[in-house]
Amino acid sequence: MELKKALEELRNQEKKKFEQSVDLIVNLKGVDIKRDNISAVITLPHKIKDKKICGFLTKRSEVVDSVSQPEFAKYKDKKDLKKLVNKYDFFIAVAPLMPAVATTFGKVLGPAGKMPTPQLGLVSPETDAAINAQLEKVSKSVKVKAKEPSIKLCIGREKMSDEQILENVKAVYDGIVAALPTKRENVRNVMIKMTMTKPIKVEMK
C-alpha cells in the first residue's frame, strides 16, 4: 500500500484514550547481524518528543542539566550512577572529558544506548552556542542498531501532521538503507503501525 494511504487507514481506526506513537518496521534479508555492523545515527526533519538531556562538562552549565568534572567521583557508587542514567534520555559530553566519561559512566551508559559518541553528543568547544547546537541535534536524532533482522523505530506521534510523519519515515528509511551492506537489496519489506494497531505493509519509493 502507498505510505500516505496506509497512514490514513491507521488514523481511521478506533481512537485510543492516549496518544499513540507511529512506528516504522524495516524487515531485512541477506544480512548477518553478528558480522554486519548495521548502525546509524539519523537526523529527523521533525522532533518526535522533548528529550531530557544531561551534559558531562568541565563546569556547570546554565543551558543544560550537567555533571561537572569534579562531581564524577560521587558516581562511583553504582546505585547513584543508575539513578542518574535512568533520569535522562541522553547525555552529551565535552570532547576532552570522554576518556573520564567512559571510565566512570560507560558501563551503564553503553548498554542503555545513551553514551555520547563522535556521531552524536560530543561538544567542542564548551560554549553555550555549541551546547545548544548539540542539544538540538540530539533532540532530532534517532540511533539505529540492528540486533535482529528487523528494525523497529518510533518515527512520530499521532498529533503530528501526515506530512511531518511522512518526512520522518523517509529520513529514517533512507538512513537505514544507507547503513545496509547491499542497500535496498537487504530490505525484505517495510511496515508502518501505531502503538495499538496491526502493521500495514507499505511501498517505499
Sequence and secondary structure as in RCSB ss.txt:
>XXXX:A:sequence
MELKKALEELRNQEKKKFEQSVDLIVNLKGVDIKRDNISAVITLPHKIKDKKICGFLTKRSEVVDSVSQPEFAKY
KDKKDLKKLVNKYDFFIAVAPLMPAVATTFGKVLGPAGKMPTPQLGLVSPETDAAINAQLEKVSKSVKVKAKEPS
IKLCIGREKMSDEQILENVKAVYDGIVAALPTKRENVRNVMIKMTMTKPIKVEMK
>XXXX:A:secstr
 BHHHHHHHHHHS   SS  EEEEEEEE S  TTTS  EEEEE SS  S   EEEEESS  SSSEEEEGGGGGGG
GSHHHHHHHHHH SEEEEEGGGHHHHHHHHHHHHHHHT   BTTTBEESS SHHHHHHHHHHHHTEEEEE SSSE
EEEEEEETTS HHHHHHHHHHHHHHHHHHSTTGGGGEEEEEEEETTS  EEEB  
